[in-house]
Amino acid sequence: MTRPPESAVRQGEPVILVVEDEHADALLILRALKRAGVTYDVRLIDDGERARDYLLGKPPHDNRARYPMPSLVLLDLKLRKLGGLDILKQLQQAGTVNAVPIIVLSSSSRDDDIEKAYRYGANSYLVKPARFQDFCKLAEQIRSYWLSMNESIR
């Protein structure tokens, strides 16, 4: 689960960055977004350090033509190498957190995870549904609000 091959990079198209290290969850998210009619260039990163580096534009992600700033980030909390809360905290410290909407999409419904996610700049906190049908409904709501109605910094 890495960036798409060079031939698959779609220049100029809005990007959704999905940060998820569980293969089964990543496939569910990608399938649900497709079923919801999301036509953005969806990129998948499967570890926290690479996600942080992508969002901060650190090498090898410093070429924004090749690695554009996403229009939306779907961020899991429990990741290899660097957790989602740590990513949010580092983005906040760098002043990057407000540049792109970040939706935490986690299995955790713990109050302390939710409170920390918002404190560190998450724009929304959603608990992963157990059933694919519910994932599809969630993806439709994300498409409807975050990709259609929400105004963001251009």
Beta strands, then each sheet from edge to edge (+ up, - down):
strand 1: 15-19
strand 2: 41-45
strand 3: 72-75
strand 4: 102-106
strand 5: 124-127
sheet 1: 2+ 1+ 3+ 4+ 5+
end
